[in-house]
Structures are given as structure tokens and as C-alpha cells.
Amino acid sequence: MTLHEAWLAEVGRKGGGFGGNIVAISKLLSNNNPVDDKHTASIWQSLFMVVPIVSTTFASFARQFRGLETGSIGWVFIDEAGQAVPQAAVGALLRGRRVMVIGDPQQIEPVFTLPSALIGAASALSPHTAQGQYSPNRVSVQMLADAANRYGTTLQDEEADALWIGSPLRVHRRCIDPMFSLANQIAYQNKMIFGLAERRPAGDAPPFYGDSAWIDVKSKVSGKQAVAEQTDFIVDLLAATYRRSGILPNLYIISPFKEVKNSLRRALTHARWTDQDGYTGASPPKLQKWLQERIGTVHTFQGKEEDIVFMVLGTDADHRGAAGWAASKPNLLNVALTRAKRRFYIVGDRALWQTLPYFREAANALETVQATEFLARNALEVRDRNPVLWD
């Protein structure tokens, strides 16, 4: 990079010979493509002399790299490939001379909405696809890349068929316990290796809500999955945090269900906020931006991380089908757990969810706390962040 910088300083100066290339790069990145596509590769090569890596999405790949031929890109790195449907990657694979596919089939799967019957009928038209091994409703880019990898391991699962993982990266460096151990147990058959210095480091920064826990809030659903009492708990907790510190906390609030997400955003938009001076009225600064970035479904938080995560489950005994869907595979809970680096809190009906796969293990691992007790603990004026204060 230093060599490239020195070179650019020389050729990029007036009369250095590279000025025209820089103009062409600017036009290309502004979607002002050259009249003759034969110059496109040279312009991209010029850009890669300045910036060695360009990030894009599959949705914009075809437009951004129009005019590049087969094998025209040296390396293509596909991140979060466990979320990508196979057909999305074809253009990138075609243009790459070498491809590295990175992802986790035990996390969020691709979202593909076409009917399975239609996919099956189309697959049956060719003997090459009749077995469904390339069906976008069954496999991801990661799974196909793993299948082509001679090196790997097989994960056995009580609930599903064995899963082949190509070149598994086993050392985990994001989460402390209990998140690491829980994810390792429910999704990776305890094959992951803990890569941090300590499993339970001290010195938590505000806001500090105590050890990870299951906050038991049970009531009836109002709608499809949202439970008003669970929403009210989150509102009360955030209001107390804002009253104490004067800022909205750096944490994530996630749920398996869109309705729960929408209920939380709506309630917090209309909540009564009180600042450190005791003034009740104006909402916290940039509240809407905070709601958009900090509250969402599990799917929208794949690849992100934060010190503290609250998972709001919703549903009740009359809506067990929705809970059963969320617990049908380890993926949703695994993603939620591994977003949290230091503390993880589940808000939901423990009696309902502890009967379901994967959430059963979470219920056994986490202390159960009633909502009123949890709020009372955090109503204290905290001056010393020693965890002893929370006993």
C-alpha cells in the first residue's frame, strides 16, 4: 500500500499521466460508463491500483461490473454467503478468477419466497437439477461451496440431516459466556474453540444491567405475535436508562417477528421520556435514527455485534405455531446469541419457550428474573459498576 501511495503521488500530479484515468474512474463510479466497453477493464484496473478492494452487493453487481468479461476480476470474496441464494452469485463467480466463500449455514438462511412446488417442477426438467441439490429454497451459496470443498467436517444434528462444513473456522473471538457456550451447544456440537482471554471479563461499561438473564414476561398476544407487556417492559427499561444517563444506550433489541419489532418502535416513539433534570416532554435526540438502527428482526442483524442484546420473543400459548417456527432450527437463536459480546437477555414467556428445541438449553443456562425485579435492580443510582451491587 505504501508503494502504491508513492506511485500515485508521482503519476497523479499534473502532467503525471494518470489524471485521465482518475477522471474515467470517477465517471465509471457515477454510472457514466464508457462508450466502448473494451475500456471498462482498464478503468477498473486503474481503480484497483488506488483502492485494492471494492465492496458491493449482489443486487447491484450486474450494473456495477457491466462490461467485465469472464475471469476479469482477480479475487471475489463473498461474505455472509449462508444468506445468499445460489443464483445471486452467478455473475460474480463468472467474473472471478479465484473466489473465497465465507459464511455460516447455521445462521440466517436465504429468504426465498417462490412456492416450493414451482421450484420442484422447474428442477425436475433437467437430470442435473432433479435431486434439488441446487434449489434456492433448500441451499445457499455457502452450502454449495462447502459441498465442493474436499476439506471439512460433518455436524450431526438431532433435528436434521448431517451438515457438511467446508474448511471450518472454529475459533470464536466475539462472545463471552453464556453466549459462546450456548451457541456452541445448540449449533456447533461443542466444536468451536473459545478464543478470548477471559470468559467473563470484568469492567462493564454503562449501561450495565447485571448478568445475562431470562426476563420472564407472560401475557396474551395482541395481534399475531406481539405481547404488550413485553413491549412495556422494554419501554420502561429504556426510559429509566435515559432518565439516569441522558442518552439512549448502545444495545440491540431484536425479535424473530416483524410485528414485535413494529410494536417496539411504535411504543418508543410515543413514550413519555424524562431527562436527567426531571423534565418530561421532548423525545431523546435522534430517536428515530436509534429506533431504525437498534431495533429489528434477527434477520437484519446478521453480521453485526454489540455489547448488550435483548431478544424479545412475543407469542403466547395460543400462538405456539409461531414459537415452533422460531425454534424449528438453531439458526435464529444462534444469530441472536452471537450478536451479543458481553450480555444477552431474553424477554419472553419462559414456561412456553422452555419446552421448545434450543430455547430449552437457553432457559436452563440463564437465570430467570421477573420483569419487576429486573427493573427494580436497575432503578438504583449506579455510581460503582462493581457487579456485587446487583446481587
Salt bridges, closest charged atoms under 4 A:
GLU10 OE2 - ARG13 NH2 2.88
ASP36 OD2 - LYS38 NZ 3.84
ASP37 OD2 - ARG66 NH1 3.46
GLU109 OE2 - LYS329 NZ 2.69
ASP177 OD2 - ARG199 NH1 3.03
ASP204 OD1 - ARG342 NE 3.21
ASP204 OD2 - ARG343 NH2 3.05
ASP211 OD1 - ARG200 NH2 3.60
ASP211 OD1 - ARG343 NH2 3.87
ASP216 OD2 - LYS218 NZ 2.95
GLU293 OE2 - LYS289 NZ 2.78
GLU305 OE1 - ARG174 NE 2.91
GLU305 OE2 - LYS341 NZ 3.75
GLU306 OE1 - ARG294 NH1 2.64
ASP307 OD1 - LYS341 NZ 3.70
ASP316 OD1 - HIS319 ND1 2.65
ASP318 OD2 - LYS220 NZ 2.97
GLU367 OE2 - ARG377 NH2 3.07
GLU373 OE2 - ARG377 NH2 3.09
